Amino acid sequence: ERWAFGVSALNAGLGPDYPQSAYARFGGAARSSLFLAQAGVVTALAYQLTPVHALGLSLNTSYQTLRLEGIQPFAGFSQAPDKVSEQGKDGRFGVGYTLGWHARFNPQLSLGAAYRSKTWTGRHKDYEGLLPESGRLELPAYYGVAAAYMPTPTWTLGLEFQRYEHASEKAIGNPISRLFEGNQLGSKNGPGFGHDDQNVYKFGAAWQATPKLKLRAGYIRASQIVQPSETLFDILGPVTATTHVTGGFTYDWTGWELSGYGFHAAKQKVRGEN
């Protein structure tokens, strides 16, 4: 009864596609796009150390797919000009781990903390002329702490803080200024997206409105990772949103559960300097 085992599958990605490319004015194709997808399997093991404290460990395996089109103008700044754009899809395996701790001090209050390592991923050799370290694109580590409080049996309130270490991963964190310092695209210290580290604050509430219906709401506020100096490359990864509002429900329907949610990410602009 002290051990628990679980397996989860997940999928996430990014796919901007511009029929009228911003890079066409530099001699590129009329269309430019980026396709980045990662499918993963998380195998987790948890142990109830004491009646209060539990520990968790997971192995995170993934397969990452990358495709870039319409960015030929950057080939002249690359150590491998023929491996920058129009190479089709390139897939690589990755692996990482997560450590977690959870404590329920009483029926009303519980705390948790977690650390997820970076995802060590093979080099995208078909794009070794674009990404630093001859094609390496790895997701960064993050860590966080959280608390849940139940003021009544029907209400749960949650607070969470997370820190994403984007700047430590070269493809994600290296600024475009590395290019002007003599580091070509694809080189060991070549330029990347120039994303800053990110702080994320989350608040959530769940209300057991009836014995069969639970309602949920959430709010996320994050620091901006796209800087005005980095918009030339970040057009390919326009992750400018910093505020999310969500609402959801679960309905118990004679042994089945029906759940749904909706969210709104507020519009956020970053005006480029270059």
Salt bridges, closest charged atoms under 4 A:
ASP17 OD2 - ARG31 NH2 2.91
GLU69 OE2 - ARG67 NE 3.90
ASP90 OD1 - ARG92 NE 2.95
ASP90 OD1 - HIS124 ND1 2.93
GLU133 OE1 - ARG136 NE 3.93
GLU133 OE2 - LYS170 NZ 3.65
GLU138 OE1 - LYS118 NZ 2.71
GLU138 OE2 - ARG136 NH1 3.55
GLU169 OE1 - LYS118 NZ 3.20
ASP197 OD2 - ARG163 NH2 3.31
ASP234 OD1 - HIS195 NE2 3.62
